Amino acid sequence: MRQLQFLNKILKKQIVYSSAIVLGICLIGGMIWKGQHQPQPVASEVALVRTTTVGLANAAQEYTYSGEVRGRYESQLAFQVGGKIIKRQVDLGNVVQAGDTLMEIDPKDINQTVNANAAQVYSAQSQLKLAENNLNRYRQLYEQNAISQAQLDQYQSAYDAAVAAVRQTSAQYVQGANQLGYSTLYATSAGVISNISVETGQVVSAGQAVLTLVQDGDREIEISVPENRIEKLRQSQLLQVTFWALPDVTVDGKVREISPVADKISRTYKVRISLVNPPAEVKLGMTAAVTAAYPGGQQQQIATIPLSAIYQTGSTPNVWVVENNTASLRPVTVRPFGDNQVEILAGLQTGDVVVTAGVHKLQEGQKVRVTGDNL
């Protein structure tokens, strides 16, 4: 019994000691946490900053469409006769002049037709000569009252038929000769070969497009626009065209042509955008982006400030606003960042003074002094 009481006393002492140790650790930890999280006094040092004054303007809704640089005039060239292609004189990207030979079709069959037509012309001319001689001879007999008028009319009719036969066979011969000329495809104007759809040895039909010739001259962008934005595109105030291969080039554009019929599959309309004074670096086939800006149904006020004014805290963009020489952090809503500027959709008012340099050195409530070279 005494041993049990002795063990109970020891156990109680251990519990008391353990509780005291835990309590001490908690007190020490609390003091450390308080020292680390206690608000620090605002630095008394006055920060030197640059600022800009906010001005709001009406925002314009923007849509961007991908497209391709095309020629103002594009010709789908085709043979006027069918046959087997035996020669191709050009490759993609070749610059050609009007009259240059582009492709040739095997002319053997056409030559045979021309020779046959020539033989028919010779035969018809022989028949005409015979009919003419007979008519002259029987006309003399008629004048001598040796034959009747009916007999003379028969020979006159035979002569007229022979004349018609000569005309018909001659026309067929000329047509065949023209087809022989059509077996060679020539460039209709100066330009660049932008597409070739057939190869040597392939048999093509008359009228089948074999290549595309982009004429020298204006360049355009062809884009596809959804049917619910066509009218808005017509009202667009500004079109700006950028190029994936030329990041530093921006060209103004204007709507030249809108297809009257939507594509049956995509339900989009083909739109041609004329480029205003494009630089020589803009080449056919380049990928382009056309940005169309037009006033929205509700006018939204936005501010444009330097990108350096944004102070990011986590996922929230903020700016330092200066009022009475004191900096305060204010969250803002922004559009996607540009290269050097950012558009503020909400959070700023006209006349707000925003810090543009030194944003990462400021603290809430810190006094600031604005330099004279403000933006």
C-alpha positions as CSV (number, residue, x, y, z in Angstrom):
1,M,0.0,0.0,0.0
2,R,2.8,2.4,0.9
3,Q,4.6,1.5,-2.3
4,L,1.4,2.4,-4.3
5,Q,1.1,5.8,-2.6
6,F,4.8,6.5,-3.2
7,L,4.4,5.8,-7.0
8,N,1.3,8.1,-7.2
9,K,3.4,10.9,-5.7
10,I,6.1,10.4,-8.2
11,L,3.6,10.4,-11.1
12,K,2.0,13.6,-9.9
13,K,5.4,15.4,-9.7
14,Q,6.2,14.3,-13.3
15,I,2.9,15.6,-14.6
16,V,3.5,19.0,-12.8
17,Y,7.0,19.2,-14.2
18,S,5.9,18.3,-17.7
19,S,3.1,20.9,-17.7
20,A,5.5,23.6,-16.5
21,I,7.9,22.8,-19.3
22,V,5.2,22.9,-22.0
23,L,3.8,26.2,-20.6
24,G,7.3,27.7,-20.7
25,I,7.8,26.6,-24.3
26,C,4.5,28.2,-25.3
27,L,5.3,31.5,-23.5
28,I,8.7,31.7,-25.2
29,G,7.2,30.8,-28.7
30,G,4.5,33.4,-28.2
31,M,7.0,36.1,-27.4
32,I,9.0,35.2,-30.5
33,W,5.9,35.2,-32.8
34,K,4.8,38.5,-31.4
35,G,8.2,40.0,-32.0
36,Q,8.2,38.8,-35.6
37,H,4.6,39.8,-36.5
38,Q,4.4,43.0,-34.6
39,P,3.7,45.8,-37.1
40,Q,6.9,47.5,-37.9
41,P,7.0,51.2,-37.8
42,V,6.9,52.9,-41.1
43,A,10.3,54.0,-42.2
44,S,10.8,57.6,-41.6
45,E,13.0,57.9,-44.7
46,V,11.3,59.8,-47.5
47,A,11.4,57.8,-50.7
48,L,12.3,59.4,-54.0
49,V,9.8,58.2,-56.8
50,R,8.7,59.0,-60.3
51,T,4.9,59.3,-60.9
52,T,2.4,59.7,-63.7
53,T,-1.1,61.2,-63.5
54,V,-3.9,59.0,-64.5
55,G,-6.3,60.0,-67.3
56,L,-9.3,57.9,-68.3
57,A,-10.5,57.4,-71.8
58,N,-13.3,55.4,-73.4
59,A,-12.3,51.8,-74.0
60,A,-12.9,50.1,-77.3
61,Q,-13.7,46.4,-77.6
62,E,-11.1,44.5,-79.5
63,Y,-11.2,41.2,-81.4
64,T,-8.2,39.6,-83.1
65,Y,-8.4,37.4,-86.1
66,S,-5.6,35.3,-87.6
67,G,-5.0,35.5,-91.3
68,E,-2.5,35.2,-94.1
69,V,-0.8,37.7,-96.4
70,R,-2.3,37.4,-99.9
71,G,-2.0,39.3,-103.1
72,R,-4.6,41.9,-104.1
73,Y,-5.0,40.1,-107.5
74,E,-4.7,36.3,-107.6
75,S,-5.2,34.3,-110.8
76,Q,-6.0,30.6,-110.8
77,L,-4.4,29.6,-114.1
78,A,-5.6,26.6,-116.1
79,F,-5.1,25.0,-119.5
80,Q,-7.9,25.5,-122.0
81,V,-7.4,21.9,-123.2
82,G,-7.0,18.7,-121.4
83,G,-4.0,16.4,-121.6
84,K,-0.8,15.1,-119.9
85,I,1.6,17.6,-118.5
86,I,5.1,17.0,-119.9
87,K,7.0,20.0,-118.7
88,R,6.9,22.4,-115.8
89,Q,9.0,25.5,-116.0
90,V,8.4,27.2,-112.7
91,D,8.6,26.4,-108.9
92,L,6.9,27.9,-105.9
93,G,8.0,31.5,-105.3
94,N,9.4,32.1,-108.7
95,V,9.0,35.6,-110.1
96,V,7.7,35.6,-113.6
97,Q,7.0,38.2,-116.3
98,A,4.0,38.4,-118.6
99,G,4.4,35.9,-121.4
100,D,6.8,33.5,-119.6
101,T,6.2,29.8,-120.3
102,L,4.8,28.1,-117.1
103,M,3.7,24.5,-118.2
104,E,3.2,22.4,-121.3
105,I,0.8,19.7,-122.2
106,D,1.6,16.8,-124.5
107,P,0.5,18.1,-128.0
108,K,0.6,14.8,-129.9
109,D,-3.2,14.2,-129.8
110,I,-3.9,17.9,-130.7
111,N,-1.4,17.7,-133.6
112,Q,-3.3,14.7,-134.9
113,T,-6.6,16.6,-134.8
114,V,-5.0,19.6,-136.5
115,N,-3.6,17.3,-139.3
116,A,-7.0,15.7,-139.8
117,N,-8.7,19.1,-140.0
118,A,-6.2,20.2,-142.5
119,A,-7.0,17.2,-144.7
120,Q,-10.7,17.9,-144.4
121,V,-10.0,21.5,-145.6
122,Y,-8.1,20.2,-148.6
123,S,-10.9,17.8,-149.5
124,A,-13.5,20.5,-149.1
125,Q,-11.6,22.9,-151.3
126,S,-11.3,20.2,-154.0
127,Q,-15.0,19.6,-153.9
128,L,-15.6,23.4,-154.1
129,K,-13.4,23.6,-157.2
130,L,-15.3,20.8,-158.8
131,A,-18.7,22.3,-157.9
132,E,-17.5,25.7,-159.3
133,N,-16.4,24.2,-162.6
134,N,-19.7,22.3,-163.0
135,L,-21.7,25.4,-162.2
136,N,-19.9,27.5,-164.8
137,R,-20.3,24.8,-167.5
138,Y,-24.0,24.3,-166.9
139,R,-24.6,28.0,-166.6
140,Q,-23.3,28.3,-170.2
141,L,-25.6,25.4,-171.3
142,Y,-28.6,27.2,-169.6
143,E,-27.8,30.4,-171.5
144,Q,-27.9,28.3,-174.7
145,N,-31.3,26.8,-173.6
146,A,-29.7,23.4,-173.5
147,I,-30.8,22.7,-169.9
148,S,-33.7,23.7,-167.8
149,Q,-33.6,26.1,-164.8
150,A,-34.2,23.2,-162.4
151,Q,-31.0,21.5,-163.6
152,L,-29.0,24.7,-163.2
153,D,-30.4,25.2,-159.7
154,Q,-29.1,21.8,-158.7
155,Y,-25.5,22.7,-159.6
156,Q,-25.9,26.1,-157.9
157,S,-27.0,24.3,-154.7
158,A,-24.0,21.9,-155.0
159,Y,-21.7,24.9,-155.3
160,D,-23.2,26.6,-152.3
161,A,-22.8,23.4,-150.2
162,A,-19.2,23.1,-151.2
163,V,-18.6,26.7,-150.1
164,A,-20.2,26.0,-146.8
165,A,-18.1,22.8,-146.4
166,V,-14.9,24.8,-147.0
167,R,-15.9,27.4,-144.3
168,Q,-16.8,24.6,-141.8
169,T,-13.6,22.7,-142.2
170,S,-11.5,25.8,-142.2
171,A,-13.1,26.9,-138.9
172,Q,-12.3,23.4,-137.4
173,Y,-8.7,23.7,-138.6
174,V,-8.4,27.1,-136.9
175,Q,-9.9,25.8,-133.7
176,G,-7.5,22.9,-133.7
177,A,-4.6,25.2,-134.3
178,N,-5.7,27.4,-131.4
179,Q,-5.9,24.3,-129.2
180,L,-2.4,23.5,-130.2
181,G,-1.4,26.9,-128.9
182,Y,-3.4,26.3,-125.7
183,S,-1.1,23.3,-124.9
184,T,1.4,25.8,-123.5
185,L,0.4,27.8,-120.5
186,Y,1.8,31.3,-120.3
187,A,1.9,33.9,-117.5
188,T,-0.9,36.4,-118.0
189,S,1.0,39.1,-116.0
190,A,4.1,39.8,-113.9
191,G,3.9,38.3,-110.5
192,V,4.9,35.4,-108.1
193,I,3.9,31.8,-108.3
194,S,2.2,31.1,-104.9
195,N,0.8,27.7,-105.5
196,I,1.3,24.7,-107.8
197,S,-1.4,22.0,-107.6
198,V,-0.2,19.5,-110.3
199,E,3.1,17.8,-111.3
200,T,4.7,16.6,-114.5
201,G,3.1,13.4,-115.8
202,Q,-0.3,14.2,-114.3
203,V,-3.4,14.3,-116.6
204,V,-5.5,17.4,-116.2
205,S,-8.8,18.4,-117.7
206,A,-9.6,21.7,-119.5
207,G,-10.3,24.4,-116.9
208,Q,-8.7,22.6,-114.0
209,A,-6.6,25.1,-112.0
210,V,-2.9,24.0,-112.0
211,L,-1.2,27.0,-110.3
212,T,-1.8,30.4,-108.7
213,L,-0.2,33.6,-109.9
214,V,-0.2,36.5,-107.5
215,Q,0.2,39.7,-109.5
216,D,2.7,42.4,-108.5
217,G,1.0,45.1,-106.5
218,D,-1.0,45.5,-103.3
219,R,-0.9,43.1,-100.4
220,E,-3.9,42.1,-98.3
221,I,-4.8,39.9,-95.3
222,E,-7.5,37.3,-95.7
223,I,-9.3,36.5,-92.4
224,S,-12.4,34.5,-91.4
225,V,-14.9,36.3,-89.3
226,P,-17.9,34.7,-87.4
227,E,-21.3,35.7,-88.7
228,N,-22.1,37.4,-85.3
229,R,-19.2,39.9,-85.7
230,I,-19.6,40.9,-89.4
231,E,-21.6,44.0,-88.7
232,K,-19.3,45.0,-85.9
233,L,-16.3,44.6,-88.2
234,R,-18.0,47.0,-90.7
235,Q,-18.2,49.6,-87.9
236,S,-14.7,49.1,-86.6
237,Q,-12.8,52.4,-86.1
238,L,-9.3,51.0,-86.5
239,L,-7.7,47.9,-87.9
240,Q,-4.1,47.1,-86.9
241,V,-2.2,44.3,-88.5
242,T,0.8,42.6,-86.9
243,F,3.0,39.8,-88.2
244,W,4.3,36.8,-86.4
245,A,7.6,36.9,-88.3
246,L,8.0,40.7,-87.9
247,P,7.3,41.5,-84.2
248,D,8.3,45.1,-84.6
249,V,6.1,45.9,-87.6
250,T,2.5,47.2,-87.2
251,V,0.5,48.2,-90.3
252,D,-2.8,50.0,-90.5
253,G,-5.5,48.2,-92.4
254,K,-9.0,48.7,-93.8
255,V,-11.8,46.4,-94.8
256,R,-11.9,46.1,-98.6
257,E,-14.2,43.2,-99.2
258,I,-16.5,41.0,-97.2
259,S,-17.8,37.8,-98.8
260,P,-21.6,37.9,-99.2
261,V,-21.9,34.2,-98.4
262,A,-20.7,32.3,-95.3
263,D,-18.7,29.1,-95.5
264,K,-21.1,26.2,-95.3
265,I,-18.9,24.3,-92.8
266,S,-17.3,26.9,-90.6
267,R,-20.1,29.5,-90.9
268,T,-17.5,32.3,-91.2
269,Y,-17.2,35.0,-93.8
270,K,-14.0,35.6,-95.8
271,V,-12.8,39.2,-95.3
272,R,-10.1,41.0,-97.2
273,I,-8.1,43.6,-95.3
274,S,-6.1,46.1,-97.4
275,L,-2.7,47.1,-96.0
276,V,-1.9,50.8,-95.9
277,N,1.7,51.4,-96.9
278,P,3.1,48.0,-95.9
279,P,6.9,47.7,-95.7
280,A,8.9,45.6,-98.1
281,E,9.5,43.0,-95.4
282,V,5.9,41.9,-95.6
283,K,6.0,38.8,-97.8
284,L,3.3,36.6,-99.3
285,G,2.1,33.8,-97.0
286,M,3.2,35.4,-93.8
287,T,1.0,34.8,-90.7
288,A,-0.8,37.9,-89.6
289,A,-3.1,39.0,-86.8
290,V,-5.7,41.6,-87.5
291,T,-7.0,43.5,-84.4
292,A,-10.3,45.2,-84.9
293,A,-11.3,47.9,-82.4
294,Y,-14.8,49.4,-82.1
295,P,-16.9,51.0,-79.4
296,G,-18.7,48.6,-77.2
297,G,-22.4,48.8,-76.2
298,Q,-21.4,50.2,-72.8
299,Q,-18.6,52.8,-72.8
300,Q,-16.0,51.7,-70.3
301,Q,-13.4,54.1,-68.9
302,I,-9.8,52.8,-68.8
303,A,-6.4,54.2,-67.9
304,T,-3.1,53.4,-69.6
305,I,-0.1,53.5,-67.4
306,P,3.5,52.2,-67.7
307,L,4.0,48.5,-67.0
308,S,6.7,49.4,-64.4
309,A,3.9,50.9,-62.2
310,I,2.4,47.4,-61.5
311,Y,3.3,46.0,-58.0
312,Q,2.3,42.3,-57.9
313,T,1.3,40.7,-54.6
314,G,0.6,37.1,-55.2
315,S,-1.9,36.9,-58.1
316,T,-3.2,40.5,-57.5
317,P,-1.9,43.4,-59.4
318,N,-1.6,46.7,-57.5
319,V,-0.3,50.2,-57.9
320,W,1.1,52.7,-55.4
321,V,-1.0,55.8,-55.4
322,V,0.5,59.0,-54.0
323,E,-1.8,61.3,-52.0
324,N,-0.5,64.1,-49.7
325,N,3.1,62.8,-50.4
326,T,2.1,59.5,-48.9
327,A,2.1,56.2,-50.8
328,S,-0.8,53.7,-50.4
329,L,-1.2,50.4,-52.2
330,R,-4.3,50.0,-54.3
331,P,-5.5,46.8,-56.1
332,V,-6.4,47.2,-59.8
333,T,-8.0,45.2,-62.6
334,V,-5.9,45.0,-65.7
335,R,-6.0,43.8,-69.3
336,P,-3.3,41.5,-70.6
337,F,0.1,43.3,-70.4
338,G,1.7,44.8,-73.4
339,D,5.4,45.5,-74.0
340,N,5.6,48.7,-72.1
341,Q,2.0,49.7,-71.2
342,V,-0.9,48.2,-69.4
343,E,-4.6,49.1,-69.5
344,I,-6.3,49.5,-66.1
345,L,-10.0,48.6,-66.2
346,A,-10.8,49.3,-62.6
347,G,-9.2,50.7,-59.5
348,L,-8.1,54.2,-60.6
349,Q,-9.8,57.5,-61.2
350,T,-8.9,60.5,-63.3
351,G,-6.2,62.6,-61.5
352,D,-4.8,59.8,-59.4
353,V,-1.0,60.0,-59.1
354,V,0.6,56.6,-59.6
355,V,4.2,55.7,-58.8
356,T,6.0,54.4,-61.9
357,A,9.6,53.9,-60.6
358,G,10.6,52.6,-57.2
359,V,7.5,50.6,-56.5
360,H,9.4,47.7,-54.9
361,K,11.0,49.9,-52.3
362,L,7.8,51.4,-50.9
363,Q,5.8,50.5,-47.8
364,E,2.2,51.3,-46.9
365,G,2.0,54.8,-45.6
366,Q,5.5,55.8,-46.4
367,K,6.3,59.4,-47.2
368,V,7.5,60.0,-50.7
369,R,9.0,62.9,-52.7
370,V,8.3,63.1,-56.4
371,T,11.1,63.8,-58.8
372,G,10.8,66.5,-61.5
373,D,11.1,64.0,-64.4
374,N,7.7,62.5,-64.1
375,L,6.2,60.5,-66.9
